[in-house]
Amino acid sequence: MRTKQAVKAAKPEIPKSTDELLELEAKYCSWGDTVHYVSKPNIFKESEGSFLYDRDGVEFLDLQMWYSAVNFGYRNKRLNAALKKQIDVLPQLACQYLHEEKIRLAAKIAQRNELSFEEKGRVHFNVGGSSALEDSMKLVRNHTGRSLVFAFMGGYHGRTLAASAITSSFRYREKFGHFGDRAMFIPFPYCFRCPYEKKKDFCDFYCLKQFERLFETEYHSVVNKKNNKCEFSAFYVEALQGTGGYIIPPQEYYAGLKEVLDRYGILFVDDEIQMGFFRTGKLWAIEHFNVTPDIIVFGKALTNGLNPISGIWAKEKFISPEVFPPGSTHSTFSSNPLGTAVGLEVMKLIEESDFATMVPKKGQYFISRLKKLQKKFPQIGDVDGLGLALRMEMCEKDGYTPSKELTDKIVDLGLSGKLTAGGKKRGLVLDVGGYYKNVFTLAPSFYITEEEIDLGVDLFEEALVKALKK
Ligand SMILES: Cc1ncc(COP(=O)(O)O)c(C=O)c1O
């Protein structure tokens, strides 16, 4: 062991420049997260509204808003004030004791769902989307006594071990051993790239029929036809696939799916972690599809990204104290007062605002601008959106073959902060999703203005033109 003096003498200089900080990062930060998906990461220092600012003061228009965690804009005054106020009143409290904000937040969500779905239910909080998702799995297993689930190809539910087991990408599981309860992955109705090569509107829901066929005979491996018992307990659904590329299924799809599931007592679990809190123009994206989920999982925008609190809502029969008694699940920070205070303020903001009108209106304007751009560039294969969850697929010139290369170039150009559209040096922050990593998944702030949308489209066009010349 070193002496105190030796430790003091070895104290490193405080790095000043961005390059020095990046050197330090390269040495001491784990690269196991997603920072190094890009060739050269930037370091951000400030934020405001729809913008991030780096250490040199360069302004970056953010069209992803922390993967839809910051729906209400950076440094939202009202939400920040709620956090600051709580810090001075009751900032910490062990979760085994009650505080008012927790009760009121749970009640607001449950009452809202009661109105929308005509179902009584309860809310349980946790920290981070994946942990809430794991809680939902406990409810499912507890109710059905079974652990296997269906999930969608292209689905993303997080990266804890249990969430990885129902997340479609093998890459996330590859190095982490055996996943005995890995989901059975079913093709998602991704009509632009139909998994069955059918044409939208002429397919007669072939994908749904294929799913239904699994239950035709016991030899399709999911059901015992003698007693109608299914080996699978739930179907995990993202109403719009998030990481999968903001894919919007046909309107009637989920009602058809739910009908099949109901026949075999399979629960419908709706993962709203990315699409919840009005990203699509409704509190929950599933509300567009005329089905009532058994369980809803939420996180991200509940606190506008100010606190990692997350949660589940479940129908009473799955979560009542009789079936889910005290101690069934717990985490130190699960219903922390800073999180519940901001969450409550988010719910109040939602009640007092008209996001149901404002979000689709802005989304339509954004899409109209992107469609115009699509006419100029055949490389933009698909433009679609629901509310302010927008997608743009980057392709080869044929408008169909996915181009990850072009996508990556545009991301790097945006992050370089050297675009000039709008008359000054600027950057553009974009998120990439999709099965082929060629989809821009756009999730702008709900308060983005038309001028900022115009600026975003101009910056994007500039990056696209430069990327095509590279
Ligand atoms: C749909 C969906 N489910 C689950 C998760 C996991 O949430 P977290 O990263 O907070 O664990 C995410 C995160 O992106 C998500 O988009």
The ligand as an SDF file (V2000), in Angstrom:
LIG
                    3D

 16 16  0  0  0  0  0  0  0  0999 V2000
  -39.3340    0.2520  -24.8760 C   0  0  0  0  0  0  0  0  0  0  0  0
  -38.2620    0.2030  -23.8610 C   0  0  0  0  0  0  0  0  0  0  0  0
  -38.3300   -0.6890  -22.8700 N   0  0  0  0  0  0  0  0  0  0  0  0
  -37.3890   -0.7550  -21.9080 C   0  0  0  0  0  0  0  0  0  0  0  0
  -36.3070    0.0910  -21.9170 C   0  0  0  0  0  0  0  0  0  0  0  0
  -35.2750   -0.0060  -20.8440 C   0  0  0  0  0  0  0  0  0  0  0  0
  -35.3400    1.0850  -20.0010 O   0  0  0  0  0  0  0  0  0  0  0  0
  -34.0510    1.5270  -19.1390 P   0  0  0  0  0  0  0  0  0  0  0  0
  -32.9900    1.8660  -20.1260 O   0  0  0  0  0  0  0  0  0  0  0  0
  -34.5210    2.6960  -18.3470 O   0  0  0  0  0  0  0  0  0  0  0  0
  -33.6970    0.3400  -18.3030 O   0  0  0  0  0  0  0  0  0  0  0  0
  -36.1890    1.0340  -22.9450 C   0  0  0  0  0  0  0  0  0  0  0  0
  -35.0340    1.9400  -23.0070 C   0  0  0  0  0  0  0  0  0  0  0  0
  -34.7000    2.5080  -24.0070 O   0  0  0  0  0  0  0  0  0  0  0  0
  -37.1780    1.0880  -23.9430 C   0  0  0  0  0  0  0  0  0  0  0  0
  -37.1250    1.9680  -24.9440 O   0  0  0  0  0  0  0  0  0  0  0  0
  1  2  1  0
  2  3  1  0
  2 15  2  0
  3  4  2  0
  4  5  1  0
  5  6  1  0
  5 12  2  0
  6  7  1  0
  7  8  1  0
  8  9  2  0
  8 10  1  0
  8 11  1  0
 12 13  1  0
 12 15  1  0
 13 14  2  0
 15 16  1  0
M  END
$$$$
